[in-house]
């Protein structure tokens, strides 16, 4: 009888360990931080501004893109976010000013907030681009930001459109010929 009791306890312990043992050595997926959308979140080391869901929606050749992100300013003062897209001398530098205690959602077309247009970049859709973010007295953070195209319905309005070109044509204006005037009789 004792042998059966010991065997059933041992079997129960083996089943319990076998079904829950993975949790002892494997990390729980719910505790891993990740960006839950198309873009990336920038770590706090970039500065006091929080950058959420940063991505670039580019044209097919990747020379022009629209930077889309939510920039959160939890401070009581207006702050500027420095953005550097690419590396070296060909990097494109932009700044975005965010009012105190506000969230600026670049690309929130429903509220008439346009995305930040980036020209002369090398950002082919489907790739990632190194983007350096820095605000306030933060040391800054270099992130690989995903580049998407406007193929998805919700990204189509964010895709860059060709800039309007103005063509000036001159039309010659006729020169008035002076009419002869009468000479006074003398």
C-alpha positions as a Markdown table, in Angstrom:
| # | Residue | x | y | z |
|---|---|---|---|---|
| 1 | Unk | 0.0 | 0.0 | 0.0 |
| 2 | Unk | 2.9 | 2.4 | 0.8 |
| 3 | Unk | 4.5 | 1.5 | -2.5 |
| 4 | Unk | 1.4 | 2.5 | -4.4 |
| 5 | Unk | 1.1 | 5.7 | -2.5 |
| 6 | Unk | 4.7 | 6.7 | -3.2 |
| 7 | Unk | 4.3 | 5.7 | -6.8 |
| 8 | Unk | 1.2 | 7.8 | -7.3 |
| 9 | Unk | 2.8 | 10.8 | -5.6 |
| 10 | Unk | 5.9 | 10.4 | -7.7 |
| 11 | Unk | 3.8 | 10.1 | -10.9 |
| 12 | Unk | 1.7 | 13.2 | -9.9 |
| 13 | Unk | 4.9 | 15.2 | -9.3 |
| 14 | Unk | 6.3 | 14.1 | -12.6 |
| 15 | Unk | 3.1 | 15.1 | -14.5 |
| 16 | Unk | 3.0 | 18.4 | -12.6 |
| 17 | Unk | 6.7 | 19.2 | -13.4 |
| 18 | Unk | 6.3 | 18.0 | -17.0 |
| 19 | Unk | 3.4 | 20.3 | -17.7 |
| 20 | Unk | 4.7 | 23.4 | -15.8 |
| 21 | Unk | 8.4 | 22.9 | -16.0 |
| 22 | Unk | 8.9 | 25.1 | -19.1 |
| 23 | Unk | 7.8 | 28.1 | -17.1 |
| 24 | Unk | 10.8 | 27.6 | -14.8 |
| 25 | Unk | 13.4 | 28.0 | -17.5 |
| 26 | Unk | 11.7 | 29.9 | -20.4 |
| 27 | Unk | 11.0 | 33.6 | -20.2 |
| 28 | Unk | 7.4 | 34.6 | -20.2 |
| 29 | Unk | 6.4 | 36.2 | -23.4 |
| 30 | Unk | 4.2 | 38.7 | -21.6 |
| 31 | Unk | 7.2 | 40.2 | -19.8 |
| 32 | Unk | 9.2 | 41.0 | -23.0 |
| 33 | Unk | 9.0 | 44.6 | -24.1 |
| 34 | Unk | 8.3 | 45.1 | -27.8 |
| 35 | Unk | 6.8 | 47.5 | -30.3 |
| 36 | Unk | 3.3 | 46.3 | -30.8 |
| 37 | Unk | 2.7 | 48.1 | -34.1 |
| 38 | Unk | 4.5 | 48.8 | -37.4 |
| 39 | Unk | 6.9 | 51.3 | -36.0 |
| 40 | Unk | 9.4 | 51.3 | -33.2 |
| 41 | Unk | 9.5 | 52.9 | -29.7 |
| 42 | Unk | 12.6 | 54.9 | -28.9 |
| 43 | Unk | 14.2 | 54.2 | -25.5 |
| 44 | Unk | 14.2 | 56.9 | -22.7 |
| 45 | Unk | 17.9 | 57.5 | -23.2 |
| 46 | Unk | 17.0 | 59.7 | -26.2 |
| 47 | Unk | 15.8 | 62.4 | -23.8 |
| 48 | Unk | 12.7 | 63.6 | -22.0 |
| 49 | Unk | 10.5 | 63.3 | -25.1 |
| 50 | Unk | 9.0 | 59.9 | -25.7 |
| 51 | Unk | 8.9 | 58.7 | -29.3 |
| 52 | Unk | 6.3 | 56.0 | -30.1 |
| 53 | Unk | 5.6 | 54.0 | -33.2 |
| 54 | Unk | 8.2 | 55.7 | -35.4 |
| 55 | Unk | 8.2 | 54.7 | -39.0 |
| 56 | Unk | 8.8 | 56.1 | -42.5 |
| 57 | Unk | 6.4 | 55.7 | -45.3 |
| 58 | Unk | 8.5 | 56.1 | -48.5 |
| 59 | Unk | 8.0 | 56.3 | -52.2 |
| 60 | Unk | 9.0 | 53.3 | -54.4 |
| 61 | Unk | 12.6 | 54.4 | -55.0 |
| 62 | Unk | 13.1 | 55.4 | -51.4 |
| 63 | Unk | 14.3 | 59.0 | -52.1 |
| 64 | Unk | 11.4 | 60.7 | -50.3 |
| 65 | Unk | 9.6 | 59.5 | -47.2 |
| 66 | Unk | 7.2 | 60.8 | -44.6 |
| 67 | Unk | 8.2 | 60.3 | -41.0 |
| 68 | Unk | 5.3 | 59.3 | -38.8 |
| 69 | Unk | 5.4 | 59.0 | -35.0 |
| 70 | Unk | 3.7 | 60.1 | -31.8 |
| 71 | Unk | 6.0 | 62.4 | -29.7 |
| 72 | Unk | 5.0 | 62.8 | -26.1 |
| 73 | Unk | 6.2 | 65.7 | -24.0 |
| 74 | Unk | 5.3 | 65.0 | -20.3 |
| 75 | Unk | 7.3 | 68.1 | -19.1 |
| 76 | Unk | 6.2 | 71.6 | -18.3 |
| 77 | Unk | 8.3 | 73.2 | -21.0 |
| 78 | Unk | 8.3 | 73.2 | -24.8 |
| 79 | Unk | 11.0 | 70.8 | -26.1 |
| 80 | Unk | 12.6 | 70.1 | -29.4 |
| 81 | Unk | 13.3 | 66.6 | -30.8 |
| 82 | Unk | 16.4 | 66.3 | -33.1 |
| 83 | Unk | 16.0 | 63.7 | -35.8 |
| 84 | Unk | 18.9 | 62.5 | -38.0 |
| 85 | Unk | 18.0 | 60.1 | -40.7 |
| 86 | Unk | 20.8 | 58.1 | -42.3 |
| 87 | Unk | 24.5 | 58.3 | -41.5 |
| 88 | Unk | 27.5 | 60.5 | -42.3 |
| 89 | Unk | 27.5 | 63.5 | -44.5 |
| 90 | Unk | 24.3 | 62.4 | -46.4 |
| 91 | Unk | 22.2 | 62.3 | -43.2 |
| 92 | Unk | 19.1 | 64.4 | -43.3 |
| 93 | Unk | 18.6 | 66.5 | -40.1 |
| 94 | Unk | 15.2 | 67.7 | -38.9 |
| 95 | Unk | 13.8 | 69.1 | -35.7 |
| 96 | Unk | 10.3 | 68.9 | -34.3 |
| 97 | Unk | 9.0 | 71.2 | -31.5 |
| 98 | Unk | 6.5 | 69.8 | -29.0 |
| 99 | Unk | 4.5 | 72.0 | -26.7 |
| 100 | Unk | 4.6 | 71.3 | -22.9 |
| 101 | Unk | 2.3 | 68.5 | -21.7 |
| 102 | Unk | 1.2 | 67.6 | -25.2 |
| 103 | Unk | 1.4 | 64.7 | -27.6 |
| 104 | Unk | 2.2 | 65.5 | -31.2 |
| 105 | Unk | 1.1 | 62.8 | -33.6 |
| 106 | Unk | 3.0 | 63.4 | -36.9 |
| 107 | Unk | 0.8 | 62.0 | -39.6 |
| 108 | Unk | -2.5 | 62.4 | -37.7 |
| 109 | Unk | -4.4 | 63.5 | -40.9 |
| 110 | Unk | -7.8 | 63.4 | -39.1 |
| 111 | Unk | -6.5 | 66.4 | -37.0 |
| 112 | Unk | -4.6 | 68.1 | -39.9 |
| 113 | Unk | -1.2 | 67.1 | -38.6 |
| 114 | Unk | 1.0 | 66.3 | -41.5 |
| 115 | Unk | 3.9 | 63.8 | -41.3 |
| 116 | Unk | 7.4 | 65.1 | -41.4 |
| 117 | Unk | 8.5 | 65.1 | -45.1 |
| 118 | Unk | 12.1 | 63.8 | -45.6 |
| 119 | Unk | 13.7 | 64.4 | -49.0 |
| 120 | Unk | 17.0 | 63.0 | -50.4 |
| 121 | Unk | 17.0 | 60.0 | -48.1 |
| 122 | Unk | 17.9 | 56.4 | -48.9 |
| 123 | Unk | 14.9 | 54.5 | -47.5 |
| 124 | Unk | 13.7 | 51.7 | -49.7 |
| 125 | Unk | 10.3 | 50.2 | -48.5 |
| 126 | Unk | 10.9 | 46.9 | -46.8 |
| 127 | Unk | 14.2 | 48.0 | -45.2 |
| 128 | Unk | 15.2 | 49.8 | -42.1 |
| 129 | Unk | 17.0 | 53.1 | -41.8 |
| 130 | Unk | 19.2 | 54.2 | -39.0 |
| 131 | Unk | 17.6 | 57.2 | -37.3 |
| 132 | Unk | 19.2 | 59.1 | -34.4 |
| 133 | Unk | 16.8 | 60.7 | -31.9 |
| 134 | Unk | 17.8 | 63.2 | -29.2 |
| 135 | Unk | 15.9 | 65.7 | -27.0 |
| 136 | Unk | 16.7 | 67.9 | -24.0 |
| 137 | Unk | 19.8 | 66.8 | -22.2 |
| 138 | Unk | 19.4 | 63.2 | -23.2 |
| 139 | Unk | 22.4 | 61.3 | -24.7 |
| 140 | Unk | 20.3 | 60.3 | -27.7 |
| 141 | Unk | 19.4 | 56.9 | -29.2 |
| 142 | Unk | 20.1 | 55.3 | -32.6 |
| 143 | Unk | 17.2 | 53.1 | -33.8 |
| 144 | Unk | 16.6 | 51.1 | -36.9 |
| 145 | Unk | 13.3 | 52.5 | -38.1 |
| 146 | Unk | 11.2 | 50.4 | -40.5 |
| 147 | Unk | 10.4 | 51.8 | -43.9 |
| 148 | Unk | 7.0 | 50.9 | -45.4 |
| 149 | Unk | 5.2 | 51.9 | -48.6 |
| 150 | Unk | 1.6 | 53.0 | -49.1 |
| 151 | Unk | 0.3 | 49.6 | -50.2 |
| 152 | Unk | -1.7 | 49.1 | -47.1 |
| 153 | Unk | -4.9 | 50.9 | -46.9 |
| 154 | Unk | -4.2 | 52.7 | -43.7 |
| 155 | Unk | -0.8 | 53.8 | -44.8 |
| 156 | Unk | -1.8 | 55.0 | -48.3 |
| 157 | Unk | -2.8 | 58.6 | -47.1 |
| 158 | Unk | 0.7 | 58.9 | -45.5 |
| 159 | Unk | 2.7 | 58.0 | -48.6 |
| 160 | Unk | 4.6 | 60.9 | -50.0 |
| 161 | Unk | 3.2 | 62.6 | -53.0 |
| 162 | Unk | 5.2 | 64.3 | -55.7 |
| 163 | Unk | 5.8 | 67.9 | -54.9 |
| 164 | Unk | 4.1 | 70.3 | -57.2 |
| 165 | Unk | 6.3 | 71.9 | -59.7 |
| 166 | Unk | 5.7 | 75.4 | -60.8 |
| 167 | Unk | 6.4 | 76.2 | -64.4 |
| 168 | Unk | 6.7 | 79.8 | -65.3 |
| 169 | Unk | 6.3 | 80.7 | -68.9 |
| 170 | Unk | 6.8 | 84.2 | -70.1 |
| 171 | Unk | 4.8 | 85.7 | -72.8 |
| 172 | Unk | 6.2 | 88.7 | -74.6 |
| 173 | Unk | 4.3 | 91.9 | -73.9 |
| 174 | Unk | 3.8 | 94.1 | -76.9 |
| 175 | Unk | 5.8 | 97.3 | -76.8 |
| 176 | Unk | 3.6 | 100.4 | -77.5 |
| 177 | Unk | 4.8 | 102.4 | -80.5 |
| 178 | Unk | 4.8 | 106.0 | -79.8 |
| 179 | Unk | 2.3 | 107.9 | -81.9 |
| 180 | Unk | 3.5 | 110.9 | -83.8 |
| 181 | Unk | 2.7 | 114.2 | -82.1 |
| 182 | Unk | 1.8 | 117.3 | -84.0 |
| 183 | Unk | 4.5 | 119.9 | -84.2 |
| 184 | Unk | 3.5 | 123.3 | -83.1 |
| 185 | Unk | 3.2 | 125.9 | -85.9 |
| 186 | Unk | 5.6 | 128.5 | -85.7 |
